[in-house]
């Protein structure tokens, strides 16, 4: 794979960014990566990168003397190591961790991933629900021909859902 910038050298640095659910990939040679500021990745460990993110909070005097009752970690320990001591630390240090987690992941709520097949089924289910509402409205307004068309469309969509299962 060739560098996306110079198109001459083989790509040795591969950057993947996900912004608002859209993934963008960049493949750079070592020279172009250094020009764009991606040259220190080989020298920094992942823990050091996390620690640098958490240490921004440290400079803002957000570190308290609190310790996690479960593992005994303080926020200072987390900032230095880049690792959270246990699951309870997320509750104890929530206010201090949220800004850093937001910068790292783009959001602070875990949404997971949805398989493509499930996404299509959800879209069809949403459409069926909207059509049912339209069907109820048509019946209330005594638009029976329109209601029959909507009913047929709902049956067709429900058939698609059953076929996909």
Protein Blocks (a to p, Z undefined) as FASTA:
>chain_A
ZZfklomaccfbdcdddeehiacdddddfklmmmnopammmmpcfklmmmmmmmmmmmno
pacfbdcfklopafklmmmnopafblmlmmmmmmmmmmmmmmmnopacdebjadfklmmm
mmmmmmmmmmmmmmmmmmmnopaklmmmmmmmmmmmmmmmmmmZZ
